[in-house]
């Protein structure tokens, strides 16, 4: 029998909040200048309900760089000055 390993795909994306197993909707991209090079991006995933609390956590520490739809998490950082209607 051949076991097919599960492919990490969109279905595997889960909110990074503690004890939350909801599907991630947002990718919070952040950087800790004390330990990361400036172009490095760490990514936290958030469901709709945790986007605000997780981004606030990162923002308080000055780590948050941008929040993008989870499908765009690997795209290069958005160009500066892009307007966000939300
Ligand atoms: Zn969540």
PDB file of the backbone (N, CA, C, O) and the ligand in Angstrom, with CONECT records:
HET     ZN  A 101       1
ATOM      1  N   UNK A   1       0.830  -1.201   0.000  1.00  0.00           N
ATOM      2  CA  UNK A   1       0.000   0.000   0.000  1.00  0.00           C
ATOM      3  C   UNK A   1       0.870   1.259   0.000  1.00  0.00           C
ATOM      4  O   UNK A   1       1.904   1.322   0.665  1.00  0.00           O
ATOM      5  N   UNK A   2       0.446   2.202  -0.722  1.00  0.00           N
ATOM      6  CA  UNK A   2       1.223   3.432  -0.800  1.00  0.00           C
ATOM      7  C   UNK A   2       0.533   4.541  -0.025  1.00  0.00           C
ATOM      8  O   UNK A   2      -0.583   4.953  -0.340  1.00  0.00           O
ATOM      9  N   UNK A   3       1.215   4.995   0.968  1.00  0.00           N
ATOM     10  CA  UNK A   3       0.658   6.120   1.729  1.00  0.00           C
ATOM     11  C   UNK A   3       1.029   7.416   1.037  1.00  0.00           C
ATOM     12  O   UNK A   3       2.200   7.697   0.778  1.00  0.00           O
ATOM     13  N   UNK A   4       0.038   8.171   0.754  1.00  0.00           N
ATOM     14  CA  UNK A   4       0.303   9.466   0.131  1.00  0.00           C
ATOM     15  C   UNK A   4       0.364  10.531   1.221  1.00  0.00           C
ATOM     16  O   UNK A   4      -0.630  10.802   1.895  1.00  0.00           O
ATOM     17  N   UNK A   5       1.520  11.118   1.380  1.00  0.00           N
ATOM     18  CA  UNK A   5       1.622  12.150   2.431  1.00  0.00           C
ATOM     19  C   UNK A   5       0.733  13.336   2.095  1.00  0.00           C
ATOM     20  O   UNK A   5       0.614  13.732   0.936  1.00  0.00           O
ATOM     21  N   UNK A   6       0.126  13.885   3.103  1.00  0.00           N
ATOM     22  CA  UNK A   6      -0.735  15.041   2.842  1.00  0.00           C
ATOM     23  C   UNK A   6       0.096  16.193   2.322  1.00  0.00           C
ATOM     24  O   UNK A   6       1.161  16.497   2.859  1.00  0.00           O
ATOM     25  N   UNK A   7      -0.380  16.812   1.307  1.00  0.00           N
ATOM     26  CA  UNK A   7       0.332  17.956   0.750  1.00  0.00           C
ATOM     27  C   UNK A   7      -0.036  19.201   1.529  1.00  0.00           C
ATOM     28  O   UNK A   7      -1.214  19.477   1.759  1.00  0.00           O
ATOM     29  N   UNK A   8       0.961  19.943   1.930  1.00  0.00           N
ATOM     30  CA  UNK A   8       0.609  21.202   2.595  1.00  0.00           C
ATOM     31  C   UNK A   8      -0.020  22.129   1.573  1.00  0.00           C
ATOM     32  O   UNK A   8       0.636  22.578   0.634  1.00  0.00           O
ATOM     33  N   UNK A   9      -1.255  22.399   1.761  1.00  0.00           N
ATOM     34  CA  UNK A   9      -1.947  23.254   0.807  1.00  0.00           C
ATOM     35  C   UNK A   9      -2.831  24.223   1.527  1.00  0.00           C
ATOM     36  O   UNK A   9      -2.724  24.397   2.741  1.00  0.00           O
ATOM     37  N   UNK A  10      -3.684  24.842   0.803  1.00  0.00           N
ATOM     38  CA  UNK A  10      -4.544  25.872   1.386  1.00  0.00           C
ATOM     39  C   UNK A  10      -5.382  25.302   2.528  1.00  0.00           C
ATOM     40  O   UNK A  10      -5.699  26.005   3.487  1.00  0.00           O
ATOM     41  N   UNK A  11      -5.738  24.022   2.417  1.00  0.00           N
ATOM     42  CA  UNK A  11      -6.592  23.437   3.446  1.00  0.00           C
ATOM     43  C   UNK A  11      -5.890  23.277   4.785  1.00  0.00           C
ATOM     44  O   UNK A  11      -6.536  23.121   5.821  1.00  0.00           O
ATOM     45  N   UNK A  12      -4.551  23.317   4.757  1.00  0.00           N
ATOM     46  CA  UNK A  12      -3.802  23.096   5.981  1.00  0.00           C
ATOM     47  C   UNK A  12      -3.603  24.379   6.768  1.00  0.00           C
ATOM     48  O   UNK A  12      -3.125  24.348   7.902  1.00  0.00           O
ATOM     49  N   UNK A  13      -3.955  25.468   6.194  1.00  0.00           N
ATOM     50  CA  UNK A  13      -3.658  26.746   6.832  1.00  0.00           C
ATOM     51  C   UNK A  13      -4.617  27.002   7.973  1.00  0.00           C
ATOM     52  O   UNK A  13      -5.835  27.065   7.802  1.00  0.00           O
ATOM     53  N   UNK A  14      -4.027  27.146   9.130  1.00  0.00           N
ATOM     54  CA  UNK A  14      -4.819  27.268  10.343  1.00  0.00           C
ATOM     55  C   UNK A  14      -4.387  28.525  11.091  1.00  0.00           C
ATOM     56  O   UNK A  14      -3.224  28.926  11.046  1.00  0.00           O
ATOM     57  N   UNK A  15      -5.323  29.120  11.759  1.00  0.00           N
ATOM     58  CA  UNK A  15      -5.058  30.312  12.552  1.00  0.00           C
ATOM     59  C   UNK A  15      -3.924  30.058  13.543  1.00  0.00           C
ATOM     60  O   UNK A  15      -3.850  28.983  14.139  1.00  0.00           O
ATOM     61  N   UNK A  16      -3.049  31.033  13.720  1.00  0.00           N
ATOM     62  CA  UNK A  16      -1.909  30.881  14.625  1.00  0.00           C
ATOM     63  C   UNK A  16      -2.256  31.175  16.078  1.00  0.00           C
ATOM     64  O   UNK A  16      -1.437  30.948  16.969  1.00  0.00           O
ATOM     65  N   UNK A  17      -3.447  31.671  16.322  1.00  0.00           N
ATOM     66  CA  UNK A  17      -3.812  31.990  17.702  1.00  0.00           C
ATOM     67  C   UNK A  17      -3.888  30.714  18.533  1.00  0.00           C
ATOM     68  O   UNK A  17      -4.251  29.644  18.045  1.00  0.00           O
ATOM     69  N   UNK A  18      -3.532  30.868  19.803  1.00  0.00           N
ATOM     70  CA  UNK A  18      -3.547  29.723  20.698  1.00  0.00           C
ATOM     71  C   UNK A  18      -4.933  29.095  20.745  1.00  0.00           C
ATOM     72  O   UNK A  18      -5.936  29.797  20.874  1.00  0.00           O
ATOM     73  N   UNK A  19      -4.982  27.795  20.641  1.00  0.00           N
ATOM     74  CA  UNK A  19      -6.238  27.055  20.785  1.00  0.00           C
ATOM     75  C   UNK A  19      -7.264  27.342  19.703  1.00  0.00           C
ATOM     76  O   UNK A  19      -8.427  26.959  19.835  1.00  0.00           O
ATOM     77  N   UNK A  20      -6.860  27.997  18.656  1.00  0.00           N
ATOM     78  CA  UNK A  20      -7.807  28.263  17.572  1.00  0.00           C
ATOM     79  C   UNK A  20      -7.480  27.339  16.404  1.00  0.00           C
ATOM     80  O   UNK A  20      -6.334  27.260  15.960  1.00  0.00           O
ATOM     81  N   UNK A  21      -8.475  26.661  15.928  1.00  0.00           N
ATOM     82  CA  UNK A  21      -8.258  25.758  14.802  1.00  0.00           C
ATOM     83  C   UNK A  21      -9.004  26.201  13.567  1.00  0.00           C
ATOM     84  O   UNK A  21      -9.200  25.426  12.631  1.00  0.00           O
ATOM     85  N   UNK A  22      -9.411  27.431  13.572  1.00  0.00           N
ATOM     86  CA  UNK A  22     -10.152  27.947  12.427  1.00  0.00           C
ATOM     87  C   UNK A  22      -9.237  28.089  11.222  1.00  0.00           C
ATOM     88  O   UNK A  22      -8.022  28.226  11.366  1.00  0.00           O
ATOM     89  N   UNK A  23      -9.819  28.056  10.049  1.00  0.00           N
ATOM     90  CA  UNK A  23      -9.042  28.277   8.838  1.00  0.00           C
ATOM     91  C   UNK A  23      -8.508  29.698   8.826  1.00  0.00           C
ATOM     92  O   UNK A  23      -9.202  30.651   9.182  1.00  0.00           O
ATOM     93  N   UNK A  24      -7.275  29.810   8.413  1.00  0.00           N
ATOM     94  CA  UNK A  24      -6.682  31.140   8.329  1.00  0.00           C
ATOM     95  C   UNK A  24      -7.245  31.894   7.132  1.00  0.00           C
ATOM     96  O   UNK A  24      -7.449  31.330   6.058  1.00  0.00           O
ATOM     97  N   UNK A  25      -7.485  33.159   7.342  1.00  0.00           N
ATOM     98  CA  UNK A  25      -7.974  34.031   6.277  1.00  0.00           C
ATOM     99  C   UNK A  25      -6.938  35.101   5.963  1.00  0.00           C
ATOM    100  O   UNK A  25      -6.826  35.575   4.832  1.00  0.00           O
ATOM    101  N   UNK A  26      -6.180  35.468   7.000  1.00  0.00           N
ATOM    102  CA  UNK A  26      -5.214  36.552   6.871  1.00  0.00           C
ATOM    103  C   UNK A  26      -3.811  36.065   7.193  1.00  0.00           C
ATOM    104  O   UNK A  26      -3.615  35.154   7.997  1.00  0.00           O
ATOM    105  N   UNK A  27      -2.855  36.689   6.550  1.00  0.00           N
ATOM    106  CA  UNK A  27      -1.457  36.456   6.874  1.00  0.00           C
ATOM    107  C   UNK A  27      -0.877  37.749   7.434  1.00  0.00           C
ATOM    108  O   UNK A  27      -0.880  38.789   6.774  1.00  0.00           O
ATOM    109  N   UNK A  28      -0.383  37.663   8.659  1.00  0.00           N
ATOM    110  CA  UNK A  28       0.232  38.820   9.304  1.00  0.00           C
ATOM    111  C   UNK A  28       1.737  38.680   9.134  1.00  0.00           C
ATOM    112  O   UNK A  28       2.351  37.756   9.667  1.00  0.00           O
ATOM    113  N   UNK A  29       2.306  39.586   8.405  1.00  0.00           N
ATOM    114  CA  UNK A  29       3.734  39.461   8.126  1.00  0.00           C
ATOM    115  C   UNK A  29       4.491  40.426   9.024  1.00  0.00           C
ATOM    116  O   UNK A  29       4.197  41.621   9.069  1.00  0.00           O
ATOM    117  N   UNK A  30       5.462  39.888   9.732  1.00  0.00           N
ATOM    118  CA  UNK A  30       6.140  40.705  10.725  1.00  0.00           C
ATOM    119  C   UNK A  30       7.624  40.424  10.741  1.00  0.00           C
ATOM    120  O   UNK A  30       8.119  39.482  10.122  1.00  0.00           O
ATOM    121  N   UNK A  31       8.316  41.283  11.476  1.00  0.00           N
ATOM    122  CA  UNK A  31       9.766  41.224  11.523  1.00  0.00           C
ATOM    123  C   UNK A  31      10.226  41.782  12.863  1.00  0.00           C
ATOM    124  O   UNK A  31       9.819  42.874  13.262  1.00  0.00           O
ATOM    125  N   UNK A  32      11.055  41.046  13.539  1.00  0.00           N
ATOM    126  CA  UNK A  32      11.642  41.531  14.779  1.00  0.00           C
ATOM    127  C   UNK A  32      13.047  42.017  14.467  1.00  0.00           C
ATOM    128  O   UNK A  32      13.956  41.212  14.266  1.00  0.00           O
ATOM    129  N   UNK A  33      13.226  43.331  14.426  1.00  0.00           N
ATOM    130  CA  UNK A  33      14.532  43.867  13.994  1.00  0.00           C
ATOM    131  C   UNK A  33      15.684  43.437  14.877  1.00  0.00           C
ATOM    132  O   UNK A  33      16.841  43.526  14.468  1.00  0.00           O
ATOM    133  N   UNK A  34      15.388  42.968  16.088  1.00  0.00           N
ATOM    134  CA  UNK A  34      16.481  42.545  16.970  1.00  0.00           C
ATOM    135  C   UNK A  34      17.047  41.191  16.565  1.00  0.00           C
ATOM    136  O   UNK A  34      18.210  40.891  16.834  1.00  0.00           O
ATOM    137  N   UNK A  35      16.227  40.384  15.921  1.00  0.00           N
ATOM    138  CA  UNK A  35      16.716  39.041  15.579  1.00  0.00           C
ATOM    139  C   UNK A  35      16.611  38.703  14.101  1.00  0.00           C
ATOM    140  O   UNK A  35      17.169  37.704  13.649  1.00  0.00           O
ATOM    141  N   UNK A  36      15.894  39.538  13.343  1.00  0.00           N
ATOM    142  CA  UNK A  36      15.732  39.248  11.919  1.00  0.00           C
ATOM    143  C   UNK A  36      16.382  40.336  11.079  1.00  0.00           C
ATOM    144  O   UNK A  36      16.444  41.498  11.481  1.00  0.00           O
ATOM    145  N   UNK A  37      16.863  39.941   9.908  1.00  0.00           N
ATOM    146  CA  UNK A  37      17.322  40.957   8.967  1.00  0.00           C
ATOM    147  C   UNK A  37      16.098  41.709   8.455  1.00  0.00           C
ATOM    148  O   UNK A  37      14.990  41.172   8.475  1.00  0.00           O
ATOM    149  N   UNK A  38      16.285  42.945   7.997  1.00  0.00           N
ATOM    150  CA  UNK A  38      15.134  43.791   7.649  1.00  0.00           C
ATOM    151  C   UNK A  38      14.226  43.188   6.592  1.00  0.00           C
ATOM    152  O   UNK A  38      13.018  43.426   6.613  1.00  0.00           O
ATOM    153  N   UNK A  39      14.783  42.407   5.661  1.00  0.00           N
ATOM    154  CA  UNK A  39      13.924  41.892   4.594  1.00  0.00           C
ATOM    155  C   UNK A  39      13.271  40.558   4.968  1.00  0.00           C
ATOM    156  O   UNK A  39      12.459  40.025   4.212  1.00  0.00           O
ATOM    157  N   UNK A  40      13.625  40.034   6.121  1.00  0.00           N
ATOM    158  CA  UNK A  40      13.035  38.778   6.582  1.00  0.00           C
ATOM    159  C   UNK A  40      11.575  39.002   6.981  1.00  0.00           C
ATOM    160  O   UNK A  40      11.241  40.031   7.568  1.00  0.00           O
ATOM    161  N   UNK A  41      10.719  38.055   6.666  1.00  0.00           N
ATOM    162  CA  UNK A  41       9.329  38.150   7.099  1.00  0.00           C
ATOM    163  C   UNK A  41       8.898  36.859   7.781  1.00  0.00           C
ATOM    164  O   UNK A  41       8.983  35.771   7.212  1.00  0.00           O
ATOM    165  N   UNK A  42       8.439  37.011   9.001  1.00  0.00           N
ATOM    166  CA  UNK A  42       7.774  35.900   9.655  1.00  0.00           C
ATOM    167  C   UNK A  42       6.292  36.044   9.353  1.00  0.00           C
ATOM    168  O   UNK A  42       5.798  37.155   9.159  1.00  0.00           O
ATOM    169  N   UNK A  43       5.596  34.940   9.313  1.00  0.00           N
ATOM    170  CA  UNK A  43       4.179  35.011   8.976  1.00  0.00           C
ATOM    171  C   UNK A  43       3.360  34.312  10.047  1.00  0.00           C
ATOM    172  O   UNK A  43       3.615  33.156  10.386  1.00  0.00           O
ATOM    173  N   UNK A  44       2.388  35.015  10.570  1.00  0.00           N
ATOM    174  CA  UNK A  44       1.373  34.408  11.408  1.00  0.00           C
ATOM    175  C   UNK A  44       0.095  34.354  10.600  1.00  0.00           C
ATOM    176  O   UNK A  44      -0.202  35.261   9.822  1.00  0.00           O
ATOM    177  N   UNK A  45      -0.649  33.299  10.789  1.00  0.00           N
ATOM    178  CA  UNK A  45      -1.915  33.182  10.104  1.00  0.00           C
ATOM    179  C   UNK A  45      -3.033  33.491  11.076  1.00  0.00           C
ATOM    180  O   UNK A  45      -2.948  33.156  12.258  1.00  0.00           O
ATOM    181  N   UNK A  46      -4.067  34.120  10.587  1.00  0.00           N
ATOM    182  CA  UNK A  46      -5.172  34.476  11.472  1.00  0.00           C
ATOM    183  C   UNK A  46      -6.510  34.220  10.792  1.00  0.00           C
ATOM    184  O   UNK A  46      -6.677  34.456   9.596  1.00  0.00           O
ATOM    185  N   UNK A  47      -7.450  33.734  11.581  1.00  0.00           N
ATOM    186  CA  UNK A  47      -8.821  33.643  11.097  1.00  0.00           C
ATOM    187  C   UNK A  47      -9.432  35.043  11.196  1.00  0.00           C
ATOM    188  O   UNK A  47      -8.798  35.961  11.716  1.00  0.00           O
ATOM    189  N   UNK A  48     -10.629  35.201  10.711  1.00  0.00           N
ATOM    190  CA  UNK A  48     -11.264  36.507  10.761  1.00  0.00           C
ATOM    191  C   UNK A  48     -11.378  37.048  12.166  1.00  0.00           C
ATOM    192  O   UNK A  48     -11.244  38.252  12.388  1.00  0.00           O
ATOM    193  N   UNK A  49     -11.630  36.154  13.128  1.00  0.00           N
ATOM    194  CA  UNK A  49     -11.832  36.586  14.500  1.00  0.00           C
ATOM    195  C   UNK A  49     -10.563  36.967  15.233  1.00  0.00           C
ATOM    196  O   UNK A  49     -10.620  37.705  16.217  1.00  0.00           O
ATOM    197  N   UNK A  50      -9.414  36.479  14.776  1.00  0.00           N
ATOM    198  CA  UNK A  50      -8.172  36.744  15.490  1.00  0.00           C
ATOM    199  C   UNK A  50      -7.261  37.742  14.791  1.00  0.00           C
ATOM    200  O   UNK A  50      -6.187  38.081  15.289  1.00  0.00           O
ATOM    201  N   UNK A  51      -7.703  38.199  13.644  1.00  0.00           N
ATOM    202  CA  UNK A  51      -6.844  39.140  12.928  1.00  0.00           C
ATOM    203  C   UNK A  51      -6.515  40.359  13.794  1.00  0.00           C
ATOM    204  O   UNK A  51      -5.361  40.778  13.875  1.00  0.00           O
ATOM    205  N   UNK A  52      -7.525  40.911  14.429  1.00  0.00           N
ATOM    206  CA  UNK A  52      -7.327  42.139  15.196  1.00  0.00           C
ATOM    207  C   UNK A  52      -6.411  41.915  16.388  1.00  0.00           C
ATOM    208  O   UNK A  52      -5.498  42.707  16.623  1.00  0.00           O
ATOM    209  N   UNK A  53      -6.645  40.839  17.148  1.00  0.00           N
ATOM    210  CA  UNK A  53      -5.855  40.647  18.368  1.00  0.00           C
ATOM    211  C   UNK A  53      -4.412  40.275  18.042  1.00  0.00           C
ATOM    212  O   UNK A  53      -3.488  40.736  18.712  1.00  0.00           O
ATOM    213  N   UNK A  54      -4.213  39.447  17.019  1.00  0.00           N
ATOM    214  CA  UNK A  54      -2.849  39.063  16.672  1.00  0.00           C
ATOM    215  C   UNK A  54      -2.081  40.246  16.086  1.00  0.00           C
ATOM    216  O   UNK A  54      -0.906  40.444  16.395  1.00  0.00           O
ATOM    217  N   UNK A  55      -2.742  41.023  15.246  1.00  0.00           N
ATOM    218  CA  UNK A  55      -2.021  42.154  14.665  1.00  0.00           C
ATOM    219  C   UNK A  55      -1.750  43.214  15.724  1.00  0.00           C
ATOM    220  O   UNK A  55      -0.726  43.895  15.671  1.00  0.00           O
ATOM    221  N   UNK A  56      -2.655  43.358  16.680  1.00  0.00           N
ATOM    222  CA  UNK A  56      -2.418  44.321  17.763  1.00  0.00           C
ATOM    223  C   UNK A  56      -1.224  43.891  18.599  1.00  0.00           C
ATOM    224  O   UNK A  56      -0.420  44.723  19.019  1.00  0.00           O
ATOM    225  N   UNK A  57      -1.110  42.601  18.837  1.00  0.00           N
ATOM    226  CA  UNK A  57       0.015  42.061  19.604  1.00  0.00           C
ATOM    227  C   UNK A  57       1.340  42.410  18.921  1.00  0.00           C
ATOM    228  O   UNK A  57       2.285  42.866  19.564  1.00  0.00           O
ATOM    229  N   UNK A  58       1.389  42.187  17.612  1.00  0.00           N
ATOM    230  CA  UNK A  58       2.617  42.470  16.877  1.00  0.00           C
ATOM    231  C   UNK A  58       2.859  43.967  16.763  1.00  0.00           C
ATOM    232  O   UNK A  58       3.995  44.436  16.846  1.00  0.00           O
ATOM    233  N   UNK A  59       1.779  44.707  16.572  1.00  0.00           N
ATOM    234  CA  UNK A  59       1.901  46.144  16.376  1.00  0.00           C
ATOM    235  C   UNK A  59       2.430  46.816  17.642  1.00  0.00           C
ATOM    236  O   UNK A  59       3.237  47.743  17.571  1.00  0.00           O
ATOM    237  N   UNK A  60       1.968  46.339  18.802  1.00  0.00           N
ATOM    238  CA  UNK A  60       2.436  46.910  20.070  1.00  0.00           C
ATOM    239  C   UNK A  60       3.950  46.816  20.195  1.00  0.00           C
ATOM    240  O   UNK A  60       4.590  47.687  20.784  1.00  0.00           O
ATOM    241  N   UNK A  61       4.508  45.765  19.642  1.00  0.00           N
ATOM    242  CA  UNK A  61       5.955  45.565  19.733  1.00  0.00           C
ATOM    243  C   UNK A  61       6.701  46.173  18.559  1.00  0.00           C
ATOM    244  O   UNK A  61       7.928  46.106  18.484  1.00  0.00           O
ATOM    245  N   UNK A  62       5.950  46.763  17.647  1.00  0.00           N
ATOM    246  CA  UNK A  62       6.579  47.379  16.483  1.00  0.00           C
ATOM    247  C   UNK A  62       7.049  46.360  15.457  1.00  0.00           C
ATOM    248  O   UNK A  62       7.921  46.655  14.640  1.00  0.00           O
ATOM    249  N   UNK A  63       6.472  45.156  15.497  1.00  0.00           N
ATOM    250  CA  UNK A  63       6.927  44.090  14.606  1.00  0.00           C
ATOM    251  C   UNK A  63       6.095  43.985  13.328  1.00  0.00           C
ATOM    252  O   UNK A  63       6.578  43.500  12.305  1.00  0.00           O
ATOM    253  N   UNK A  64       4.854  44.438  13.391  1.00  0.00           N
ATOM    254  CA  UNK A  64       3.945  44.194  12.272  1.00  0.00           C
ATOM    255  C   UNK A  64       4.365  44.971  11.032  1.00  0.00           C
ATOM    256  O   UNK A  64       4.614  46.175  11.097  1.00  0.00           O
ATOM    257  N   UNK A  65       4.440  44.286   9.927  1.00  0.00           N
ATOM    258  CA  UNK A  65       4.803  44.940   8.676  1.00  0.00           C
ATOM    259  C   UNK A  65       3.587  45.077   7.764  1.00  0.00           C
ATOM    260  O   UNK A  65       3.278  46.181   7.316  1.00  0.00           O
ATOM    261  N   UNK A  66       2.903  43.988   7.485  1.00  0.00           N
ATOM    262  CA  UNK A  66       1.682  44.116   6.717  1.00  0.00           C
ATOM    263  C   UNK A  66       0.757  42.928   6.954  1.00  0.00           C
ATOM    264  O   UNK A  66       1.169  41.873   7.436  1.00  0.00           O
ATOM    265  N   UNK A  67      -0.484  43.134   6.604  1.00  0.00           N
ATOM    266  CA  UNK A  67      -1.506  42.098   6.730  1.00  0.00           C
ATOM    267  C   UNK A  67      -2.092  41.893   5.348  1.00  0.00           C
ATOM    268  O   UNK A  67      -2.588  42.835   4.729  1.00  0.00           O
ATOM    269  N   UNK A  68      -2.036  40.665   4.866  1.00  0.00           N
ATOM    270  CA  UNK A  68      -2.501  40.384   3.514  1.00  0.00           C
ATOM    271  C   UNK A  68      -3.427  39.171   3.546  1.00  0.00           C
ATOM    272  O   UNK A  68      -3.382  38.377   4.486  1.00  0.00           O
ATOM    273  N   UNK A  69      -4.258  39.028   2.527  1.00  0.00           N
ATOM    274  CA  UNK A  69      -5.046  37.796   2.439  1.00  0.00           C
ATOM    275  C   UNK A  69      -4.105  36.594   2.437  1.00  0.00           C
ATOM    276  O   UNK A  69      -3.001  36.660   1.896  1.00  0.00           O
ATOM    277  N   UNK A  70      -4.543  35.514   3.037  1.00  0.00           N
ATOM    278  CA  UNK A  70      -3.640  34.385   3.237  1.00  0.00           C
ATOM    279  C   UNK A  70      -3.073  33.869   1.912  1.00  0.00           C
ATOM    280  O   UNK A  70      -1.960  33.345   1.878  1.00  0.00           O
ATOM    281  N   UNK A  71      -3.819  34.013   0.840  1.00  0.00           N
ATOM    282  CA  UNK A  71      -3.335  33.542  -0.457  1.00  0.00           C
ATOM    283  C   UNK A  71      -2.154  34.366  -0.954  1.00  0.00           C
ATOM    284  O   UNK A  71      -1.397  33.925  -1.818  1.00  0.00           O
ATOM    285  N   UNK A  72      -2.005  35.560  -0.403  1.00  0.00           N
ATOM    286  CA  UNK A  72      -0.937  36.456  -0.861  1.00  0.00           C
ATOM    287  C   UNK A  72       0.259  36.467   0.073  1.00  0.00           C
ATOM    288  O   UNK A  72       1.132  37.327  -0.046  1.00  0.00           O
ATOM    289  N   UNK A  73       0.308  35.513   1.008  1.00  0.00           N
ATOM    290  CA  UNK A  73       1.318  35.598   2.058  1.00  0.00           C
ATOM    291  C   UNK A  73       2.744  35.503   1.547  1.00  0.00           C
ATOM    292  O   UNK A  73       3.664  35.993   2.201  1.00  0.00           O
ATOM    293  N   UNK A  74       2.946  34.885   0.396  1.00  0.00           N
ATOM    294  CA  UNK A  74       4.304  34.749  -0.114  1.00  0.00           C
ATOM    295  C   UNK A  74       4.679  35.825  -1.129  1.00  0.00           C
ATOM    296  O   UNK A  74       5.796  35.849  -1.646  1.00  0.00           O
ATOM    297  N   UNK A  75       3.738  36.702  -1.401  1.00  0.00           N
ATOM    298  CA  UNK A  75       4.043  37.762  -2.354  1.00  0.00           C
ATOM    299  C   UNK A  75       5.009  38.754  -1.710  1.00  0.00           C
ATOM    300  O   UNK A  75       5.045  38.901  -0.488  1.00  0.00           O
ATOM    301  N   UNK A  76       5.778  39.422  -2.540  1.00  0.00           N
ATOM    302  CA  UNK A  76       6.649  40.464  -1.993  1.00  0.00           C
ATOM    303  C   UNK A  76       5.824  41.540  -1.310  1.00  0.00           C
ATOM    304  O   UNK A  76       4.647  41.728  -1.616  1.00  0.00           O
ATOM    305  N   UNK A  77       6.447  42.233  -0.395  1.00  0.00           N
ATOM    306  CA  UNK A  77       5.737  43.272   0.349  1.00  0.00           C
ATOM    307  C   UNK A  77       5.101  44.265  -0.599  1.00  0.00           C
ATOM    308  O   UNK A  77       5.674  44.627  -1.627  1.00  0.00           O
ATOM    309  N   UNK A  78       3.914  44.696  -0.238  1.00  0.00           N
ATOM    310  CA  UNK A  78       3.203  45.668  -1.063  1.00  0.00           C
ATOM    311  C   UNK A  78       4.016  46.942  -1.154  1.00  0.00           C
ATOM    312  O   UNK A  78       4.737  47.311  -0.227  1.00  0.00           O
ATOM    313  N   UNK A  79       3.886  47.593  -2.269  1.00  0.00           N
ATOM    314  CA  UNK A  79       4.627  48.843  -2.439  1.00  0.00           C
ATOM    315  C   UNK A  79       4.117  49.883  -1.459  1.00  0.00           C
ATOM    316  O   UNK A  79       2.925  49.942  -1.154  1.00  0.00           O
ATOM    317  N   UNK A  80       5.013  50.679  -0.984  1.00  0.00           N
ATOM    318  CA  UNK A  80       4.643  51.690  -0.013  1.00  0.00           C
ATOM    319  C   UNK A  80       3.629  52.647  -0.613  1.00  0.00           C
ATOM    320  O   UNK A  80       3.690  52.968  -1.800  1.00  0.00           O
ATOM    321  N   UNK A  81       2.707  53.096   0.203  1.00  0.00           N
ATOM    322  CA  UNK A  81       1.766  54.104  -0.251  1.00  0.00           C
ATOM    323  C   UNK A  81       0.532  53.565  -0.902  1.00  0.00           C
ATOM    324  O   UNK A  81      -0.326  54.341  -1.321  1.00  0.00           O
ATOM    325  N   UNK A  82       0.405  52.242  -1.004  1.00  0.00           N
ATOM    326  CA  UNK A  82      -0.814  51.683  -1.560  1.00  0.00           C
ATOM    327  C   UNK A  82      -1.962  52.025  -0.611  1.00  0.00           C
ATOM    328  O   UNK A  82      -1.844  51.882   0.606  1.00  0.00           O
ATOM    329  N   UNK A  83      -3.044  52.467  -1.174  1.00  0.00           N
ATOM    330  CA  UNK A  83      -4.150  52.862  -0.306  1.00  0.00           C
ATOM    331  C   UNK A  83      -4.985  51.645   0.049  1.00  0.00           C
ATOM    332  O   UNK A  83      -5.226  50.774  -0.786  1.00  0.00           O
ATOM    333  N   UNK A  84      -5.410  51.599   1.269  1.00  0.00           N
ATOM    334  CA  UNK A  84      -6.204  50.485   1.754  1.00  0.00           C
ATOM    335  C   UNK A  84      -7.611  50.971   2.082  1.00  0.00           C
ATOM    336  O   UNK A  84      -7.798  51.689   3.065  1.00  0.00           O
ATOM    337  N   UNK A  85      -8.585  50.601   1.291  1.00  0.00           N
ATOM    338  CA  UNK A  85      -9.949  51.108   1.501  1.00  0.00           C
ATOM    339  C   UNK A  85     -10.546  50.646   2.827  1.00  0.00           C
ATOM    340  O   UNK A  85     -11.478  51.267   3.338  1.00  0.00           O
ATOM    341  N   UNK A  86     -10.014  49.558   3.387  1.00  0.00           N
ATOM    342  CA  UNK A  86     -10.539  49.100   4.664  1.00  0.00           C
ATOM    343  C   UNK A  86      -9.895  49.939   5.736  1.00  0.00           C
ATOM    344  O   UNK A  86     -10.175  49.749   6.920  1.00  0.00           O
TER     345      UNK A  86
HETATM  346 ZN    ZN A 101      -8.361  32.200  15.129  1.00  0.00          ZN
END
